[in-house]
Amino acid sequence: MAAAAVFSYRIFCPIRCSAASNNHDPNKQKLNNISYSGNSTRSTKVDLHSQTTGVASTFVASVAAEKEGCRINEVQIRQNIPTKKQFVDPYRHGLIIEGGVGYRQTVVVRSYEVGPDKTATLESILNLFQETALNHVWMSGLLSNGFGATHGMMRNNLIWVVSRMQVEIDHYPIWGEVVEIDTWVGASGKNGMRRDWLIRSQATGHIFARATSTWVMMNQQTRRLSKIPAEVRAEISPWFIDKQAIIEDVPEKISKLDDTAKYVNSDLKPKRSDLDMNHHVNNVKYVRWMLETIPDRILESNQLSGITLEYRRECGGSDVVQSLCQPDEDGILKDGVKQDTASIRLLNGFSLASEIVDGGGLIASFEKGPLRFTHLLQAKGETQNEEIVRGRTTWKKKPSSMPFST
């Protein structure tokens, strides 16, 4: 994730520099809690202590006192980025857990985050993962003005980029449901960082989904991968937890598709709304392009239960993208392992007709085993296509009733 540009400008401070105030106005009383340090000719730090009961919230702003009055950097005030570790965030309903290094955020599933079946979409879940990850860094006190970058990363012109993500979904939150999202980080090899998530229902405690991801650092100018500098490692390593939401002994390799894939969606062009603060297509948008290639008959009776993404390169606003999709039609999955059709010609002692077995007909007929698809997004070039992301999705039959209902 690249650092976002921050445009600072100054406005006149709406309060007087003198101590005179109206003590009967609660808003002015709050503003009067600003304490100044230093002289009147240079920028200084000020603390504003919130009057919220039980919560002390501090923000830092840059103040320049001049003859015509106080002027405050409005961007810093509006962002309110903490300069030291915070344990409670009343605005985001977040708090620090796991002995002071993990993060939990309480979220209500909004109407615009659900699909036709009133359950949260995969895109909404991935967006919540990204948001809670950023809020975790926010509360750590390490966040600089970059998009998730620490102070040390900004000094070394480094940004975070995701290299791999895996999500497993048992059940989907429903519209209006209150969910808790836990996230934490850990080491991944010598120069990587792992970030994991858990989503659970606050009402029942059931875990809906779990996810894990791997992140590496990239030089923002050269766009080359970088080792983690010592000062950055010193910033982030105290937050590492030896805990995994998904345990993979040997990560499954995703094969590369070619133009012979069964489903192809060509000439996809990013819209302006698809670009993020880094001026390239957000990785969540990739998932939409992938899922658009899934046949309607699959979507009508099945829901996505797992997705693995391997990121290869960035996608810019001028790229023309091709989405390829290939179903695993030569067998069914049993406990996550592909079975050859020759081994399933007998089911419960009865012989199956060849037209049912051949071509994945058993899946279409019984819809008991999960379905799997391999995906590829690639940027179309004049001489050759460049891979953007490889993916694999797993699908299971939709439940006939609401999960956990009695």
Secondary structure, DSSP 8 states (H G I E B T S, - for coil): ---------EEE-SS-SSS---TT-HHHHHHTT-B--S-TTS-EEEEEE---TT---EEEEEEEEETTEEEEEHHHHHH---SS--SEETTTTEEEEGGGTEEEEEEE--GGGB-TTSBB-HHHHHHHHHHHHHHHHHHHT-B-SSSS-BHHHHHTTEEEEEEEEEEEESS--BTT-EEEEEEEEEEETTTEEEEEEEEEETTT--EEEEEEEEEEEEETTT--EE---HHHHHHHGGGB-S--SS--SS--------TT-SEEEEEE---GGGB-TTSBB-HHHHHHHHHTTS-HHHHHHEEEEEEEEEE-S--BTT--EEEEEEE--SEEEETTEEEEGGGGSEETTEE--HHHHGGGHHHHHH--S-EEEEEEEEE--SS--EEEEEEEEEEEE--SS-TT--
